[in-house]
Structures are given as C-alpha cells and as structure tokens.
C-alpha cells in the first residue's frame, strides 16, 4: 500500500519537509514520534511513501498513528476525507488566492458546527485573526497561509500566538470551510 498524493501533501504540510528523498523518511518518523509519542518504522514509512516498492498492507495501528499526527481521530476518518479528495475529476474550485488580496482586506471564514473567524491580510501570506467565535484560533493569532478553498479544509502552515510558534493548524476537516470577502 502507498499513500495517496493527498495524504502525502498533508504529511509534507504538517512536517514542513518536502519528502523528496528516502532519507526524509527518517526525519518524518522522528517528527511523528515527537508529536504523537508513538513510533513508526522508517522502512514502513518508506513503503507508505513509495520509496520502497512493496505492496504489504500496513497494520491499522500504524495508519492510526499517521492519522493522529495529521489531526484526525483515526485512519478511517482520514481515509474518508482522502476519498473525497482523491477521486479524479476536473473541478472549478471556488478559491481565494492570497497573492491576489490587498493588505488590510478582511475575510470571514465559517465551518461546522458553528465556528467563525475574521482574518485580516497583512501581506506576504500573513493574516491576523481579528475575531474568533468557537474556534481554537484566537483574536490576535498570526497565521501564514497561501490559499483558501470553499468546501475544503483550511490549511494554515503556521500559527503564532503572543510571539510563540504553535505549528500548523487545519480547520473544517470534516466538511470544509466557507468564506466571504468583507
């Protein structure tokens, strides 16, 4: 079994590593262990990422560790989201490219069950959360992201709160997000 391109992209995003070389798998398994407290073998990760050609089916417990690392409850939850993104199709996504925003422009982002964020663009892919309702993100948090796509999870590559880097963050994983320019 090999991970889908979507899961590989999630791993790259979460780890901050391009995962282009077999040696990158060692770094990735160390990061997974530091985040989850659980170990995955380097060769297992190499198989899952396609560096070793082997069709063995990994243990569900191994897949659960990867899912938890990516912020999902279990492998089945990740697999369900993956199935929604991995089906082949051309689509016209309704997206907001950050590069096309003007500094000071605000966006309202909503996602289930009743979460609302208002973020303000500050240039160079940086945003400031100006309002937050029922979200783990707080007013004053600084965000780094490159695009926002309606119906897909919001993937934030970095959150900084009071000068402290908290890492990456994703919102709306189950049903995606909605947004509007203010």
Long-range contacts (C-beta under 8 A, 24 or more apart in sequence): 1-47, 1-48, 1-55, 1-56, 1-57, 1-58, 2-47, 2-48, 2-49, 2-50, 3-48, 3-49, 3-50, 4-82, 4-85, 4-86, 5-86, 6-82, 6-85, 6-86, 7-66, 7-70, 7-78, 7-82, 8-49, 10-70, 11-49, 11-66, 11-69, 11-70, 13-155, 13-157, 13-168, 14-69, 14-70, 14-71, 14-168, 16-157, 16-168, 19-49, 22-46, 22-51, 25-49, 25-51, 31-69, 32-65, 32-66, 32-69, 35-69, 36-65, 36-68, 36-69, 38-65, 38-68, 40-65, 40-66, 71-170, 71-173, 72-173, 81-153, 81-173, 81-174, 85-152, 93-149, 93-150, 93-151, 93-152, 94-149, 94-150, 94-151, 95-147, 95-148, 95-149, 95-150, 96-147, 96-148, 96-149, 96-179, 96-181, 97-146, 97-147, 98-125, 98-145, 98-146, 98-147, 98-148, 99-146, 105-181, 105-182, 106-130, 106-181, 106-182, 107-148, 107-179, 107-180, 107-181, 107-182, 108-179, 108-180, 108-182, 109-148, 109-154, 109-171, 109-177, 109-178, 109-179, 110-177, 110-178, 110-179, 111-154, 111-171, 111-172, 111-175, 111-176, 111-177, 111-178, 112-172, 112-174, 112-175, 115-171, 115-172, 117-171, 118-182, 119-143, 135-171, 136-169, 137-169, 137-171, 143-169, 148-177, 148-179, 149-176, 149-177, 150-176, 150-177, 150-178, 150-179, 151-175, 151-176, 151-177, 151-178, 152-176, 152-177, 153-177
